Amino acid sequence: MNSGRENKMKGMVKSVYLFMILTGLTIAGQNISTITTSNYDDTPPPPKATMSTALQTLLHGHEPRIRPNAEGPPVQVNIGFYIESFHSISETDMEYSITAYFRQAWRDERLAHNSSNVITLDGDIKNIFWTPDTFFLNAKKESIHETPKANSLFSVSGDGSVFYSMRMTLTLSCHMDLTLFPFDEQECIIGIMSYAYRTSDIELSWLEGSDCPVTIQPKVELPGYTIPRSRCHMDLVQYISGNFSYLEVAFTLERRLGFYLLQAFVPSFGLVFISWLTLWIDPVSSPARATLAITTLLTLITLAQWVRNEIPKVAYVTAIDIWLVVCLGMVFTLIVEYAIVYYLYRLGITEKGVCHQEHKKVTKDISKDKKQESTHELDPSVFSVTQSSMTSRHCSTSNGTSSSNRKNDKPKTHKPKSYMLIGKRLDLYSRVGFLLIFAVFVVTYWNCYYSRKKSDVSN
């Protein structure tokens, strides 16, 4: 009986142990399942939106006529330029043309998206998304390149940052001061403003990272100018409708002198030198000397008219006008000098030939009288004396002196000069004086204008 009880007790103890083990295993399994579930979630994350889906989301409910932050702070619009080429700079119309990439950047929180890529669009998007209404203040003509389609780029980042670029050709006015032409340098600007939005709505500024984000292609080369420098400027402009942000890019255009040196200065200098050579021609050769001088003057007038056609009809005197007027004055002075010399030579020739002419005239008159008085007998000696006395009396009178006059004018030591000698001396003095005066002018002119040009470039 005792052994039966013992066996029964042992069975109960085993049952208790087994129950405790199973209970512990059950609790442990529940804990492990809880830890595993909390640490390793196999639920996949929501997928990223595709570019097409993101674009559809942006277009839904977007109002392109209302600026970003319509009731908040002004939109910061950053602007930059990349100048691809300069062309067609005209002094007569006071304008110039450029081809450039016009870049604008701003942030529109309405365009924020969860796409992993930047959304990039091309073509005309002005009626789809809001864009700044910037315009060029001094533009005469604007055109966006449209080959094969509109050359524009519109990209939107995930945070709503927008970058807008256009390739365009601009014809802009440029006020030029031509006082120093052709030793001048001009400053041509591009003025940028918002047409409708005041500073409370839009603030224009330059692209970040540079004081003047205007880049000119290194290979840009103009036939008549160099572009040594450019500058950028920001300002606030006040109109009757309010205050507006204003940006300005200024390009310094330095004129190349080579073209005008070869086409205007050297030819005019050569023409003046040729006119100076007429002083070495005998004044008696009037056709050669007069023809050369007058032809030179007419050629200079034609050259001056061509130069004036190259620049607008300004009311002030330019540097090249001074050069051409002095050249014309020198040639005209030589023509006047030759007229005086020729007149003196004619007086000298008359002075020498008057006695011979008057002698023939007196002889002819006496012969006529002799025929009329054939009834009277004249003594030959008397006739000879009469003829010689009349001739000598007339020659002495034409020479401005006579034997009696010389006796009465003994106290006077001055003798009359020959007109031909005066003309020769005038030619001789003109050869030296003309060359000296023109040389002084050339040195003074180039020292004044060309040195001033070099100092402006160095500054």
CORQUIWO-V526311 format. One record per residue. N is the residue number from 1. RES is the residue in three letters. PSI is psi as a letter, one per 40 degrees, with the letter a starting at -180 (* if undefined). Layout:
n = (N & N)
res = (RES & RES)
psi = (PSI & PSI)
This chain:
n = (1 & 2 & 3 & 4 & 5 & 6 & 7 & 8 & 9 & 10 & 11 & 12 & 13 & 14 & 15 & 16 & 17 & 18 & 19 & 20 & 21 & 22 & 23 & 24 & 25 & 26 & 27 & 28 & 29 & 30 & 31 & 32 & 33 & 34 & 35 & 36 & 37 & 38 & 39 & 40 & 41 & 42 & 43 & 44 & 45 & 46 & 47 & 48 & 49 & 50 & 51 & 52 & 53 & 54 & 55 & 56 & 57 & 58 & 59 & 60 & 61 & 62 & 63 & 64 & 65 & 66 & 67 & 68 & 69 & 70 & 71 & 72 & 73 & 74 & 75 & 76 & 77 & 78 & 79 & 80 & 81 & 82 & 83 & 84 & 85 & 86 & 87 & 88 & 89 & 90 & 91 & 92 & 93 & 94 & 95 & 96 & 97 & 98 & 99 & 100 & 101 & 102 & 103 & 104 & 105 & 106 & 107 & 108 & 109 & 110 & 111 & 112 & 113 & 114 & 115 & 116 & 117 & 118 & 119 & 120 & 121 & 122 & 123 & 124 & 125 & 126 & 127 & 128 & 129 & 130 & 131 & 132 & 133 & 134 & 135 & 136 & 137 & 138 & 139 & 140 & 141 & 142 & 143 & 144 & 145 & 146 & 147 & 148 & 149 & 150 & 151 & 152 & 153 & 154 & 155 & 156 & 157 & 158 & 159 & 160 & 161 & 162 & 163 & 164 & 165 & 166 & 167 & 168 & 169 & 170 & 171 & 172 & 173 & 174 & 175 & 176 & 177 & 178 & 179 & 180 & 181 & 182 & 183 & 184 & 185 & 186 & 187 & 188 & 189 & 190 & 191 & 192 & 193 & 194 & 195 & 196 & 197 & 198 & 199 & 200 & 201 & 202 & 203 & 204 & 205 & 206 & 207 & 208 & 209 & 210 & 211 & 212 & 213 & 214 & 215 & 216 & 217 & 218 & 219 & 220 & 221 & 222 & 223 & 224 & 225 & 226 & 227 & 228 & 229 & 230 & 231 & 232 & 233 & 234 & 235 & 236 & 237 & 238 & 239 & 240 & 241 & 242 & 243 & 244 & 245 & 246 & 247 & 248 & 249 & 250 & 251 & 252 & 253 & 254 & 255 & 256 & 257 & 258 & 259 & 260 & 261 & 262 & 263 & 264 & 265 & 266 & 267 & 268 & 269 & 270 & 271 & 272 & 273 & 274 & 275 & 276 & 277 & 278 & 279 & 280 & 281 & 282 & 283 & 284 & 285 & 286 & 287 & 288 & 289 & 290 & 291 & 292 & 293 & 294 & 295 & 296 & 297 & 298 & 299 & 300 & 301 & 302 & 303 & 304 & 305 & 306 & 307 & 308 & 309 & 310 & 311 & 312 & 313 & 314 & 315 & 316 & 317 & 318 & 319 & 320 & 321 & 322 & 323 & 324 & 325 & 326 & 327 & 328 & 329 & 330 & 331 & 332 & 333 & 334 & 335 & 336 & 337 & 338 & 339 & 340 & 341 & 342 & 343 & 344 & 345 & 346 & 347 & 348 & 349 & 350 & 351 & 352 & 353 & 354 & 355 & 356 & 357 & 358 & 359 & 360 & 361 & 362 & 363 & 364 & 365 & 366 & 367 & 368 & 369 & 370 & 371 & 372 & 373 & 374 & 375 & 376 & 377 & 378 & 379 & 380 & 381 & 382 & 383 & 384 & 385 & 386 & 387 & 388 & 389 & 390 & 391 & 392 & 393 & 394 & 395 & 396 & 397 & 398 & 399 & 400 & 401 & 402 & 403 & 404 & 405 & 406 & 407 & 408 & 409 & 410 & 411 & 412 & 413 & 414 & 415 & 416 & 417 & 418 & 419 & 420 & 421 & 422 & 423 & 424 & 425 & 426 & 427 & 428 & 429 & 430 & 431 & 432 & 433 & 434 & 435 & 436 & 437 & 438 & 439 & 440 & 441 & 442 & 443 & 444 & 445 & 446 & 447 & 448 & 449 & 450 & 451 & 452 & 453 & 454 & 455 & 456 & 457 & 458 & 459)
res = (MET & ASN & SER & GLY & ARG & GLU & ASN & LYS & MET & LYS & GLY & MET & VAL & LYS & SER & VAL & TYR & LEU & PHE & MET & ILE & LEU & THR & GLY & LEU & THR & ILE & ALA & GLY & GLN & ASN & ILE & SER & THR & ILE & THR & THR & SER & ASN & TYR & ASP & ASP & THR & PRO & PRO & PRO & PRO & LYS & ALA & THR & MET & SER & THR & ALA & LEU & GLN & THR & LEU & LEU & HIS & GLY & HIS & GLU & PRO & ARG & ILE & ARG & PRO & ASN & ALA & GLU & GLY & PRO & PRO & VAL & GLN & VAL & ASN & ILE & GLY & PHE & TYR & ILE & GLU & SER & PHE & HIS & SER & ILE & SER & GLU & THR & ASP & MET & GLU & TYR & SER & ILE & THR & ALA & TYR & PHE & ARG & GLN & ALA & TRP & ARG & ASP & GLU & ARG & LEU & ALA & HIS & ASN & SER & SER & ASN & VAL & ILE & THR & LEU & ASP & GLY & ASP & ILE & LYS & ASN & ILE & PHE & TRP & THR & PRO & ASP & THR & PHE & PHE & LEU & ASN & ALA & LYS & LYS & GLU & SER & ILE & HIS & GLU & THR & PRO & LYS & ALA & ASN & SER & LEU & PHE & SER & VAL & SER & GLY & ASP & GLY & SER & VAL & PHE & TYR & SER & MET & ARG & MET & THR & LEU & THR & LEU & SER & CYS & HIS & MET & ASP & LEU & THR & LEU & PHE & PRO & PHE & ASP & GLU & GLN & GLU & CYS & ILE & ILE & GLY & ILE & MET & SER & TYR & ALA & TYR & ARG & THR & SER & ASP & ILE & GLU & LEU & SER & TRP & LEU & GLU & GLY & SER & ASP & CYS & PRO & VAL & THR & ILE & GLN & PRO & LYS & VAL & GLU & LEU & PRO & GLY & TYR & THR & ILE & PRO & ARG & SER & ARG & CYS & HIS & MET & ASP & LEU & VAL & GLN & TYR & ILE & SER & GLY & ASN & PHE & SER & TYR & LEU & GLU & VAL & ALA & PHE & THR & LEU & GLU & ARG & ARG & LEU & GLY & PHE & TYR & LEU & LEU & GLN & ALA & PHE & VAL & PRO & SER & PHE & GLY & LEU & VAL & PHE & ILE & SER & TRP & LEU & THR & LEU & TRP & ILE & ASP & PRO & VAL & SER & SER & PRO & ALA & ARG & ALA & THR & LEU & ALA & ILE & THR & THR & LEU & LEU & THR & LEU & ILE & THR & LEU & ALA & GLN & TRP & VAL & ARG & ASN & GLU & ILE & PRO & LYS & VAL & ALA & TYR & VAL & THR & ALA & ILE & ASP & ILE & TRP & LEU & VAL & VAL & CYS & LEU & GLY & MET & VAL & PHE & THR & LEU & ILE & VAL & GLU & TYR & ALA & ILE & VAL & TYR & TYR & LEU & TYR & ARG & LEU & GLY & ILE & THR & GLU & LYS & GLY & VAL & CYS & HIS & GLN & GLU & HIS & LYS & LYS & VAL & THR & LYS & ASP & ILE & SER & LYS & ASP & LYS & LYS & GLN & GLU & SER & THR & HIS & GLU & LEU & ASP & PRO & SER & VAL & PHE & SER & VAL & THR & GLN & SER & SER & MET & THR & SER & ARG & HIS & CYS & SER & THR & SER & ASN & GLY & THR & SER & SER & SER & ASN & ARG & LYS & ASN & ASP & LYS & PRO & LYS & THR & HIS & LYS & PRO & LYS & SER & TYR & MET & LEU & ILE & GLY & LYS & ARG & LEU & ASP & LEU & TYR & SER & ARG & VAL & GLY & PHE & LEU & LEU & ILE & PHE & ALA & VAL & PHE & VAL & VAL & THR & TYR & TRP & ASN & CYS & TYR & TYR & SER & ARG & LYS & LYS & SER & ASP & VAL & SER & ASN)
psi = (d & d & d & d & d & d & d & d & d & d & d & d & d & d & d & d & d & d & d & d & d & d & d & d & d & d & d & d & d & d & d & d & d & d & d & d & d & d & d & g & h & e & h & i & i & h & i & i & i & i & d & d & d & d & d & d & d & d & d & h & e & h & h & e & e & h & i & i & f & d & e & a & i & i & h & h & h & h & i & i & i & h & h & d & i & h & i & f & h & h & d & d & e & f & i & i & i & i & h & i & h & h & h & i & h & a & h & h & d & d & e & i & i & f & i & e & i & h & h & h & i & i & a & h & e & d & e & d & i & h & i & i & f & i & i & h & d & f & h & d & h & i & h & h & h & f & h & e & i & h & g & i & h & h & i & h & i & d & e & e & h & h & h & h & i & i & h & i & h & h & h & i & i & h & h & h & h & f & d & e & h & f & e & i & h & i & h & h & i & h & h & h & i & h & d & d & h & a & d & e & d & h & h & h & i & i & i & i & e & i & d & g & f & h & h & h & h & d & e & h & h & i & d & e & i & i & g & d & i & i & i & i & i & i & i & h & h & h & i & d & e & a & h & i & i & h & i & h & h & h & h & h & h & h & h & h & e & d & d & d & d & d & e & d & d & d & d & d & d & d & d & d & d & d & d & d & d & e & e & e & i & h & d & d & g & d & d & d & d & d & d & d & d & d & d & d & d & d & d & d & d & d & d & d & d & d & d & d & e & e & i & i & g & i & e & i & h & i & d & d & d & d & d & d & d & d & d & d & d & d & d & d & d & d & d & d & d & d & d & d & d & d & d & d & d & d & d & d & d & d & d & d & e & d & d & d & d & d & d & d & d & d & d & d & d & d & d & d & d & d & d & d & f & e & e & i & h & i & h & d & d & d & d & d & d & d & d & d & d & d & d & d & d & d & d & d & d & d & e & e & i & i & d & d & d & d & d & d & f & d & d & h & e & h & i & h & i & h & d & d & d & d & d & d & d & d & d & d & d & d & d & d & d & d & d & d & d & d & d & d & d & d & d & d & d & d & d & d & d & d & d & d & d & d & d & d & d & d & *)
